[in-house]
């Protein structure tokens, strides 16, 4: 024995494991790799057919009726041979019509009939409730068997044993309800597919198979000597009835055949079987694997039924306990672990069935019973938004009703008998479904008549006797018939005696159901809509003709107003976000997103898409009704739609020959389309190549543009690009600096903004000119704070292909410095002339005096006059020399007279001359020279002029008590002479122009001179093949470095390396 | 032009025919119902068990072959459609 706590713990752990499997699969599914989409999972999940009835009841049936139980599994095996045709068709229709349950299927086939769906739902609920009770009975009775104290239900709380044991029934029921909701009704899914639940179900099916086989192996090979030994022992005893087909003395073949027929029907038409086989199917190909794997599963799970039944009877157990042999035998032999495994196997068998059946019943009840009822009374409309919670309530109610039925009725039946009652109930679906699949004339009225009659007959022949046996009705009803009319006896209705109850039900219900279905279908005419649907169902495996294939129509339906209707309708069932997503998805899939007007076929397709989606959630019939109420076609639209259908139907009505021709045509067309597709593919490839080439060119262009931009940005000239209206579209940084504006301030402004009125005229004049060609002109730009910037502008116009002027660009060179030099030159010439005139005036005046007053003038005065004349003449000579030097420089005719020159001697002479002058100015003059400089070829006088010029400047700009240094150094190829002072230094602004002619520094106060000296010095030094460099810091001093090559004309690139800033110069 | 097929291929093609499925369905029904079951009833009980199991296994074997041949056909069709 196992304690109740241990057993409950094992159940909880097992359920948690199954839930973990389901969650793992759901996560995988959401990432697009569902393990549930595997034929093995599909095949195993179909084994939900093998419930506790199989697990425990088969042994019970074998012990009482021999091989009869095998018919329950052979019937499905026989019909599975045709699955590739029947089941495939069902699955294809499920996918087309988004069918969610067997009731939904029947409703969809028969003109979306809501009453028919409701009837099917009621049959399922009433028919399956005993089956649920059977499963609960199996779980609870085996729980009682395996635990030490007796089991108790809701009302047996005070029974002996532990508290857990006493309340095990309600606890297990609660767990089953919770497990079912968590695994299968956690959310509303339009497809009603539950990959996680199906995988958990497959795992359960595997567990029950292995557990039963383990029990079978134990009983056959450990308790006995194998199959042959067991059979021998058994037949040596007195149990010959076992393994015979029947033991009741009734006609054997009829019972056997009834079982075959019922089970063959149940394998597809039990709501849970329909759900796992059709609704949960993810691929038609999985049917092929299931076709052999599922019969093999049934064979394996039954292979040890006979040995267990025989062993139980041989052990001396009464045949009434045969349902428990599977668990009882290992338990008696003290195999507790095996008993626990066997119990869990049985629990799996029962729980799997309860879970799937409850889910399907919940779907059917809400979709086909609750929703139509909500349509009658709008006060309960709010429930439409709580369908999920309604399903939870239905699941709970359904399982509890099964428990009630178990408590109330099933104690009087063995497991197998209860199962057969349910089989007989769902058998009533068979005529409507099979007729709907293969008979075009089958209609809703016939189906309603047949199913109603069959169901009532089932209630009368099966349910009523069970109530009578349970004591709820008088047994006289069974024995003598109601009101004593024997003709109406439930178990021999219409005088059909000699049949077992199940065969009797099968015969009676088949006659009534099939007969009335056929009669009703023939008697009542089908509507056009029914004909169309029947055509779609019967011809589901044929080629379908899409509505859009009809003649092209005009877009006449205002889509936006219809979308409002659709949103209002869907809003009753879904949240706004889901509604938007659904509509968006549908519009995109039909390629009508963004359109304002649509054609009737397009709107009908949208209507169909919405209906299919809604069908997935609330069932076909309810969805159809909801759409009919919520979305209306105008008479004109209805007329057009009728014409389209007529056109399609007319197109369908062709002779076989014509059909063959059309098929050939379509095949040919398909080939053409394929060829066309290949050509398109090639074109796509070509386009891809073109795109790659364009990308490459684009990259090259980008690279080129980058380089061009770098070039433009680094150039020393300003550049602007303007459009045809004269607005600037591009400007480089140089021009920004030139004008003193940021780039953003210039872009988009007219060029005229940066010109004065007078300059604008010049610019506009040249603009008109430059349309016909490139031109250069001077113009003064107006920068920030009205700064005037003289420039030379070179404009290049742009023209389009028609020759229209579309803008242009201008390169702007700042000539401020040139203009400044021009001004300086003009000033210098003026000063030069003025100085010459002063000297000449003085000479002229003194000469005139000497000439007129030479007689009266004393010697001293004359001598003074002559000295002044001499001085002024010298000054004139000096001026003339400078002027000549300047002229030569300008003309480039400065010629050197090279001779052997001792540079150290020259420098010492200069030092001697300038030493007194320096002292006079309170300055220190130092000479730092290597002992002996080499003799070089040079123009001594010119070099002397260079050094004196530099020293003059040093004296001029030095501050008192400053030091002036003359340094000389010798290297392999050059002699460096540097003259440095500690004077006021040179403004960095002036530094680049210091050697330019006429340039005079602006930092010093002393501005005498003409700006010729340093220009001349550079010309002389460079004439010797040397170079002159300057380094200065404002307020610190200035150093001039003169590099003279030892050999005249030698390159000066080597030897002394000037500092970096000097190199730039 | 018709191709020369081997016996295996011909057998597979035979198994794919809907008519074959109907035939197998009928044969299964016959072998698992009266009169064959009635005959078995007259012989020893273990013979009955062996007979039912044997018929069951044979049906499963045929179902396996049907399944494989249909799967091959489906795959061939798919390939043909892909290759045009």
Interface residues (C-beta under 8 A of the other chain):
Chain A: X66 X67 X70 X71 X74 X77 X78 X79 X80 X81 X82 X84 X85 X231 X235 X240 X242 X243 X244 X245 X252 X253 X256 X257 X260 X285 X288 X289 X291 X292 X295 X296 X299 X303 X306 X671 X674 X675 X678
Chain B: X18 X21 X22 X24 X25 X28 X29 X32 X33 X34 X35 X37 X38 X40 X41 X45 X46 X48 X49 X52 X53 X56 X57 X59 X60 X62 X63 X64 X66 X67 X68 X70 X71 X74 X84
